[in-house]
Amino acid sequence: KLSFGPEYLIPKPFDPRLMMKIAPAVAKAAADSGVASRPIQDMDAYRDKLQSFVYASGTAMKPIFDVARRATRNRVAFAEGEEERVLRAVQIVVDEGLARPTLIGRPTIIAQRIEKFGLRLKEELDYDIVNVEQDHRYRDFWQTYHRMTERMGQTVQTAKIEMRRRLTLIGSMLLHKGEVDGLICGTWGTTQTHLHYIDQVIGKRAGGCESTPQDVPVYACMNGLLLPDRQVFLVDTHVNYDPTPEELAEITTMAAEEMMRFGLKPKAALLSHSNFGTSNQPTAIKMRKTLALLREQAPWLEVDGEMHGDVALDGKQR
């Protein structure tokens, strides 16, 4: 968390920002002045290469960044807009030209923390804001939420209160209304708390996956491990305590489809406490049933194996 000021005037040798700022500047100055005998033709590609040296995640994230830059619908809401981690991430999103951020929070607090953390974000220029204390969309949002949930015991009063204080609910309504194209939430709190409001407003995708039965709607979470030579994605680690074979097949296919969207070729392993049929315990049998379903419903997916009700997907860049 190095920040220019009285305690930090001269950059440290291992400040990761040095390579990304100084090296391209020197290379450009050398080319502009004619000193460089081999001037760099593609400065963006040069910066990407430098980033892969500095950040271990650079190679894994590059195809995702490329997709984001090409997207025509790139408005993303950040539910916890006052959080330091969120603001630092938004600065990178803006610098990389990945999306148009919408921050949910109190404008004065967000502005104060941007200054405190030494960021360069400017409201309206770099990001939009949803003021949780006073926003012109508030009435429409709580009325829509009340219509969605009045048969679930939600009263007018509680709908008004929830729409003021539940940041994920506000973000979900922004997405539902088409004000944004994506939502990032959950930097604090539990998965179930956030998923509750997402389920109420956004809901599950109609029809499920392309390769699985349409009567198996299910939520799932996927975590990514960025390893030196490959990426491993673990599913489902947060939502489903004891999924059925049909749900596991749906979850595996959803995860594989998500990886393919970003140029990663998925290879799935169904994990249990046994290896290749060495146990007939219920968890092992369940994973064998899942394997059979996947081979029937998703023949395009390379899958094998039998960790307890979980799925691991290994992906290499195409």
SVG drawing of the C-alpha trace seen along z (x, -y; Angstrom):
<svg xmlns="http://www.w3.org/2000/svg" viewBox="-49 -15 69 66">
<polyline fill="none" stroke="black" stroke-width="0.4" points="0.0,0.0 2.8,-2.4 1.5,-5.9 3.4,-9.1 3.8,-11.5 6.1,-12.6 7.0,-9.0 7.4,-7.8 9.2,-10.3 11.6,-8.0 10.2,-4.8 11.4,-1.6 13.2,0.8 10.5,3.4 7.5,1.1 5.5,3.1 4.3,-0.1 7.8,-1.0 8.0,1.5 4.5,0.6 5.2,-3.1 8.9,-3.8 9.9,-1.1 7.2,-2.1 7.9,-5.8 11.7,-5.3 11.0,-3.1 8.6,-5.6 11.1,-8.5 13.9,-6.6 11.7,-5.9 10.5,-9.5 14.0,-10.9 15.4,-8.5 17.9,-7.0 16.2,-3.5 17.7,-1.4 14.8,1.1 11.7,-1.0 8.8,0.9 6.0,1.1 3.2,2.3 3.3,0.4 0.2,2.1 1.6,5.5 4.8,4.4 2.9,3.3 1.0,6.6 4.3,8.5 5.6,6.4 2.5,7.0 3.0,10.7 6.4,10.3 5.0,8.2 1.7,10.0 1.5,13.7 -2.2,13.4 -1.4,11.4 -1.3,14.4 -4.5,15.9 -6.4,12.6 -5.3,11.4 -8.0,13.2 -10.6,12.0 -9.4,8.4 -9.4,8.7 -13.1,9.9 -13.9,7.0 -12.3,4.4 -14.2,5.6 -17.6,5.7 -20.2,3.2 -22.2,3.7 -19.6,2.8 -21.4,1.0 -20.5,2.8 -22.0,2.0 -19.8,2.4 -22.0,3.0 -19.5,2.2 -18.4,-1.1 -16.9,-2.6 -14.5,0.4 -10.8,-0.1 -10.3,3.1 -13.2,2.2 -11.9,-1.4 -8.4,-0.1 -9.9,2.5 -12.0,-0.2 -8.9,-2.3 -7.4,0.6 -10.6,1.2 -10.6,-2.5 -6.8,-2.5 -7.2,0.7 -10.3,-0.5 -12.2,2.6 -15.6,1.3 -17.6,-1.7 -17.9,-1.4 -21.0,-2.3 -20.2,-2.7 -23.0,-2.1 -22.4,-4.2 -22.2,-7.6 -20.6,-10.1 -18.8,-12.1 -17.3,-9.0 -16.3,-7.6 -14.6,-10.9 -12.8,-11.1 -11.5,-7.5 -10.3,-8.0 -8.2,-10.9 -7.0,-9.0 -5.8,-6.1 -4.1,-8.3 -6.3,-7.2 -7.1,-9.3 -10.8,-8.6 -13.1,-11.4 -16.9,-11.1 -18.8,-11.3 -15.5,-11.3 -14.3,-7.8 -17.3,-6.4 -21.0,-6.8 -22.6,-6.6 -25.8,-5.4 -26.3,-7.5 -27.7,-5.2 -29.0,-8.2 -30.7,-10.0 -31.2,-8.7 -33.9,-9.6 -34.5,-5.9 -35.2,-4.9 -39.0,-5.0 -39.1,-3.0 -36.7,-0.4 -38.5,0.2 -41.9,0.4 -40.5,2.9 -38.9,5.0 -42.2,4.9 -44.1,6.2 -41.6,9.1 -41.7,10.1 -45.1,9.1 -46.3,12.7 -43.3,13.7 -44.3,11.6 -42.5,8.4 -44.4,5.3 -44.1,1.8 -42.2,0.6 -39.6,3.4 -39.2,3.0 -38.3,-0.6 -35.9,0.2 -34.2,3.0 -33.7,0.9 -31.9,-1.7 -29.5,0.6 -28.9,3.7 -26.2,2.9 -26.4,6.2 -30.2,5.6 -29.6,2.2 -27.0,3.6 -29.4,6.5 -32.1,4.0 -29.8,1.9 -29.0,5.0 -32.7,6.0 -33.6,2.5 -30.9,2.5 -29.0,-0.4 -25.9,1.8 -24.7,4.9 -23.0,6.7 -22.7,6.7 -19.8,7.4 -20.6,7.9 -19.7,9.9 -16.4,8.4 -17.8,8.8 -20.6,10.9 -21.7,14.5 -22.5,15.9 -26.0,16.9 -26.8,13.3 -25.9,11.9 -27.4,14.8 -30.7,14.2 -31.2,10.8 -29.8,11.9 -32.3,14.8 -35.2,12.5 -34.5,9.9 -32.4,11.6 -33.1,15.3 -31.7,18.3 -31.1,18.5 -34.1,19.8 -33.6,23.3 -30.4,24.0 -27.3,25.2 -27.4,26.0 -26.4,29.6 -28.4,30.5 -32.0,31.1 -34.1,27.9 -35.7,29.0 -32.4,28.8 -32.1,25.1 -29.3,24.5 -26.9,21.9 -23.2,22.5 -19.9,20.8 -16.6,21.2 -13.2,20.3 -10.1,19.9 -6.5,20.9 -3.9,19.2 -1.0,21.6 2.3,21.0 1.5,23.4 -2.3,23.6 -5.5,22.5 -7.7,24.7 -11.3,23.9 -13.1,25.4 -16.9,25.9 -19.1,25.8 -17.5,24.4 -20.1,22.1 -23.7,22.8 -24.7,26.4 -24.0,28.6 -24.9,32.0 -25.8,31.6 -27.5,34.5 -25.8,36.1 -28.2,34.0 -27.2,30.8 -23.5,31.7 -23.9,32.3 -25.5,28.9 -22.8,27.2 -20.0,28.9 -21.4,27.9 -22.1,24.3 -18.5,24.0 -17.1,25.4 -19.2,23.1 -17.9,20.1 -14.3,21.1 -14.8,21.5 -16.2,17.9 -12.7,16.7 -10.7,18.9 -9.9,21.7 -10.3,25.3 -11.9,27.1 -11.0,30.5 -13.2,31.6 -12.4,34.0 -15.2,35.3 -13.7,35.6 -14.5,38.0 -12.6,39.8 -12.1,42.8 -10.0,43.3 -11.5,44.8 -14.1,47.0 -12.2,48.1 -15.1,47.3 -18.9,47.9 -19.7,45.2 -22.6,42.9 -20.4,40.0 -18.4,42.1 -21.5,43.6 -22.9,40.1 -19.9,38.9 -20.1,42.0 -23.7,41.1 -22.6,37.6 -19.9,38.9 -22.4,40.9 -24.8,38.0 -22.0,35.7 -20.9,38.3 -24.4,38.5 -25.4,34.8 -22.1,33.1 -19.9,35.3 -17.9,32.3 -16.5,32.0 -13.4,34.0 -14.3,35.4 -13.1,38.2 -12.5,39.2 -14.6,39.6 -13.2,34.6 -16.6,34.9 -19.4,33.6 -17.1,31.1 -15.8,30.5 -12.4,29.3 -11.9,27.9 -8.4,27.6 -8.1,25.0 -5.2,24.1 -5.3,21.1 -6.3,22.0"/>
</svg>
